[in-house]
Amino acid sequence: MISRRRYVTAAGTGLAAALAGCSGSSGSSGGGGSTSTSTSSSSGETEFNELEIMIAWTGEDGAAAFEALHNGFKEEYPDVPTKINDNPGGAGTGLATALDTRLFNDNPPGTWGFFPGNDLAPFAEAGLLASVTDSVWEQGNFSEVFPEYIDRLHRFEGIGHIGVPIEFNRLNNLFYNVEIVEEAGVDPSSISAPSDLVAAMEQVQSETDAVGMAQSSKGSWTVFQLWETILLGEYGYDVYTTYLDGDIESIEGEIKGALEVYKDYRQFFNEDAGSISFNESASTLIAGEAAFYHQGDWAVGNFNRAEGFEYDEQWQHVPFPGSGDAFLGQAASFMYPANNPAPESTIRWLRYAGTKEAQIRFNSIKGGVPCRKDAPMDDDEFSFNAHQKSQYEDFLNASNLNGTIAHNNVVVPQIKTNMYDVFSTFKGSYDVEKGYNGIVEAFEV
């Protein structure tokens, strides 16, 4: 599994106690087989325990996509009973809290949909994840159909593959309202750096009634995510990876510069940015009240559902200025816990989640792209729009495929938590010096 920083400290609520109390937890197969055991009825048929699936895809944010995925699974495996446990909260915060409690109290669900990678390090270190390498990955030939980067996100040394990906979302996007930018006389494709976007937004606000950028700063994750994208676009991929490695003091000027650019952006946000969700901020772009909008590909689901808001006619997209050579991605996956209460049911769910059908069912509605390299982008029932097809092509061909800390798959959770605290403060004070010092300290774990 990808690991940029060695796991050196207990992270997550109650982890220190969990490492002591749960280190003997059974279920880790040492990288080979699954912990699944078969239960058979007198007729010889497998009896399936109820599969509890914990998710954060509620409301408009992925609910319809998950429903399509779940319906497909029930058609494939009608004998597997399921229970859906919704956990709302921006960027999966509600789910993360619930999972921390459940897993460290030895009460795991059958599976959950969340971020793979180093965000799971506390669970792996505590012996709370188990391998599905044999039972799922090898059975489905998944190492051949998922890109190597995606494969690494799901492998932990000493365990093996601990889950299966369902979606991949590009983060370094700049969406725009076609009518507004044309009225303003702005060409989004000509904007070469994040700092140059300031002049474009000034022109929008002088020539139209729209604001420069639709934004939600209600939660710190949207602020943090935009800042990371500014850092990448303004200073390049090498600086960005130096930041992920935690060598902050060597790029002090760049870190502060990106904070300054974000500070410049705030004057172009919608007035209610601090009180609305990211879904509501998408509506600002859809309504023609903003020219630009930065968000992950999950925002496309909002565009798809909006009546009369069609790709190429009412909205378009460019990679965030300066970041076109990179594909910052956030995967979402379904995991396999140790001491699984419904092992056979979970194995069936994971096998299905990795199929072409499951990937297109979910992503065609959600707005992201399939993680498989061979997913059909045209289907009689579930089709992708032109934007998603373009993103999928970029995903398959990306040389600089990487993750973010805002949607963590690259550092241990304590660093992500620290960074969230930094941007929770920054979005209120816009104190660049304090923000920089906070980022330095965030990596000191």
C-alpha positions, 0 to 999 in steps of 0.5 A: 500500500502507498505510504509516504510517512511511516506510521509512528504514532497512535492516531484516532480516538482511543487507538492507544488503548485499542492497540493494547486491548485489540492486538490479539484480534483474530482475522488478519490472515497475514496477506493470504486468505480471507477470514470468511467461513461458510455456514451451510444449511441442512440442504447444503446451501450457504446461509447468509447473515444480514450484511450491515453496510455503513455509508455516508452517501445520504441526501443528494450526495450519492444516495441515488448512486448507492441505491442503484448499486444496492439494487444491482447487488440484490438482483445478483444475490437475492438471498443475501439480506442487507441493512443500510446504516446511513451516517451523514456528515461532510467528507464522511466525518459522521461515518468516520466517528461512527466507525472509530467507535464501532471497530475499536469496541469490537462491533464492526459492520460487515462493510463500509464505504469510505476512503482507502489508504493510510486513513485506515492505518490505525485499524490496520495497526490494531489488527481490525482489518482482514485480507480478501486477497484470495477470496475477492481480488484473485477470484475477480482478477482485480489486480489486472483490472485496477491500476497499480496505484489503486491496488496499492491503496488497498494493500497493507503489509502483513495483511493483504488487500483489505477492501475493493474500490467502487469509485474514483473522483478527480479533485483538481477541477474548475467547473464553470457556467458557460453563459456567465463566462461568455458574458464576462468575456473570460476564457477559462482554458487560457487561465494558466495559474490559480493566481491568474484566476483572480483577474478572471473573477474580477472581470466576471464581477465587473461585467455580470451580476454573478460572483466569481466563485461558488464556494462553501466554507461551512466545513473546513474540508472544502477550504482545505481541499481548495487550498491543496489544489491552489498549491498544486496549480500555482507551484507544480507537482514536485512542490505538491509531493514535497508537501505530502511528504511533510517537508514543509519548511523547505517550501515555506514560500510556496505554502504561504503563497498558496494561502495568500491566493486563497485569501485573495479568492474570498472576496469573490465567494458568494456571501453565504459561503460560510453557512451553506453546504457544498451541494448548496454551493453547486446550486449557486453555479447552476442558477447562474449566480456564480461563474466558477466552482471548484469541487471533486467530480461528485459535484457532477451528480448535482449538475446531472440532476439539475433540469436544463443544466447540460454539459457543454451547453450550460456548464463546462470544465477545465483542470484547475489552472496550472494542474493539467498534468496531474490527476488528484484523486480520491477513491471510495471503497468497501472494506473488510473488517476482522471479526466480520459478523457476516463474512460470506455476505461481505465477500459477495458484496465485495466481489460484486462491487469490483465488477464492471456492472457495479462500477458503472451503476454507481459512477454514472450517477455519482459523477466519478469514474470507474476504478477499473481499466476496462469499464464500458462508458456506454450502457443501455441503462447506465450511461456517462456524460461527455465530461465523465468520459473525458475524465475517465480517459485522463484517469487511464492516461495519468502519469501524475496520479496521486491523492490528497490529505483533505480526502486522506489516502496519503498520510496517517489520520492524525496529520489529517486531523491536525490539518483540518484544525489548521483550516478550521482556524484559517477560514475565520482569520485568514492569518497566513503566518499562523496558517503556515506555522499550523501546517508545519506543526500538523506534520510533527506527529 
